[in-house]
Amino acid sequence: MDKTTYYVSVQSKTIMQHQGDAAYELEIEATPEEMIKLKELFEDLEYTEEQTYSRALFPGIPYHHDEANDAYDLNLKNIYQTLYGLGTHETKKHIQTINVLD
């Protein structure tokens, strides 16, 4: 199946087909099935991000003792692993420099 170029912003959780639609960080090439998986990963990240909200109300909870933060970190790592697999050469270089795949 043919791959299409997409422009992705992890920060805003957006995936665009047109480069000028909004700011983006990464460029990928993906099939429709791969895009469905990536969108599901962003939905999971959104959900876990909402779960971490309560921690902000209780600053005494250490970050490393919070299951919601662990789930958020895991979802973010899964997104970057997927983006690395679909990414252009420049995208892969960028993801390697931010050390999120370890």
N, C-alpha and C positions, 0 to 999 in steps of 0.2 A: 504494500500500500504506500502511496506517495506521502511524503512528509511535507508539512507546511512550516514556515518560519513564524515564530511567535516571539513577542517581547514581554518579559515577565518582570514584575516588581514584587519581590518578597515582602518588602516593607508594607505596601498597600494591598497585598494579596490580589494583584490583578494580572490578567493574561490578555494580551492584545495581539491582533493580527496586523495592525497598522502601526508602524514605528512612531509616527507623530501623534498618536492619540493621547498619550500621557507620558510622564517620566517613567523610565524603566531601568533596571540594573543589569538584566541578563537577556541574552538572545538564545533561543533554542529552536530545534527542528523536531516536530513530533507528528505522529499519526493521530487521527481522531480518538482512537482507543487510549493512547498515551495521554492525550489531553484530558480525557475523562478521569483517569487516575490522578493526574496532577490537580484537577479541580477538587476531587475528593480529599486530597491531602490538604489543600488550602481550607476546605470546610472543617476538617479535623483540627487544624491549627486554630481556626476561629473559635471553635468550641472550647478547646483547652485554654485559649487565651481568656475566654469569659470565666472559666473555672478559677483562674489565678487572680481574678479581681478581688476576691475576699481577702487574700493575703495582704493586699495593699492597705486594708483597714486595720491590720494587726502587724505592725512592723517588727514586733518582737519575735516573729516566727523566722528562724533561719532559712534562707533560700534552699539549702541542701537538705532540709527536713520537710519538704513540702511535696506531696505526691502530684499535685496539680502542676507544679513547676517542672517536675521530672517528665510528666506527660507532654507538656509544652515543648521542652527541650528535645524529646524524642521525635515529636512531629516535625519540628523545625529541621532536625537532622535528616529525617526521611525526605523532606522537600528538597533539601540541598543535594542529597544523593540522587534523587530523580532528576533534578536539573543538571547535575553533572553528567549523568548518562545521556541526556538529550541535548546537552549544550554544544555550542560551537567551540572552536579552539579557544577563543578569547574568554568565553564563559567558563570553560574548564580551568583555564589559568587563574581566573579571578577566584573561583571557588577554592582552588588549592591554596591561594594566598591567605584566605580568611580562616583556614584551619577548622572547618566544621565537619569534616568527614571522619575524623579520628574516633 
